[in-house]
Amino acid sequence: MKTVILAGGKGTRLGEHTRDLIPKPMVKVGGIPILAHIMSLYTDQGMSDFVVAAGHKIEVLHRFETWIATKTNLRCVVVDTGLDTGTAGRLRAVRGFLGSGGTFLMTYGDGLADVNLRALLDHHHRMRTDHGVLVTLTAAHPPARFGTIIIRDGLCTVFGEKSQDPSTWISAGFFVMEIGVLDFVHSDSMSLEYDILPILAHQGRLAVYQHPGYFQMMDTPRDLAALEEAWKQQPPPWARWRKRPAAPAAGGAGPFS
């Protein structure tokens, strides 16, 4: 089964960490590009065939592609999907690399989670059979940006550190998709989040897999700092499925360490 990783972002909000020299997915966590961490999440659970939808600074991703090809047994192809292409447009651009299989996995190149991919796939197949869904998204609790307090009679009775908010669910960006969803995409500028998923939700063809575990995006320097702190854990929370060193990071991250 193919895994598509959207990796065309510039990461402008990460400022000094990209400096317009590398694409966002090549920003390092623990000295290793987040793209390698994301691939490890999939390889740890038996996936080994990747399509990277690239755009900004694609030459950096091509170097990563070459390293993967020479140092690992994974299949990884980096596809030029344009500089300003929308997220749905990038999926449309890689359609020819998805083969004849009807189902594929997809995620963004800027978030980590300990999603159980087998459970996600099982949920998707059941919802596909019972309801004809085209896409299943993973929902997670968002990391809280502020500590919480509980006030009673003018006194603080609970002072809580920042943690995930159990009352809210957001899209964590880990998807299972049927190839037919790409029939809805007729323009490079189309966005998955604004032009496709709302339509599928309205039609009753968008399923949700609720993931109660770890999730952390990498949009800002604060997010990156949170990932660096999590990296200090052994193993990091997104690597809980690991039974062996992940192939992209084995012996370090090659030219990216």
Secondary structure, 3 states (H helix, E strand, C coil): CEEEEEECCCCHHHHHHCCCCCCHHHCEECCEEHHHHHHHHHHCCCCCEEEEEECCCHHHHHHHHHHHHHHCCCEEEEEECCCCCCHHHHHHHCHHHCCCCCEEEEEECCEEECCCHHHHHHHHHHHHHHHCCCEEEEEECCECCCCEEEEECCEEEEEECCCECCCCCEEEEEEEEEHHHHHHCCCCCCCHHHHHHHHHHHHCCEEEEEECCCEEECCCHHHHHHHHHHHCCCCCHHHCCCCCCCHHHCCCCHHHC
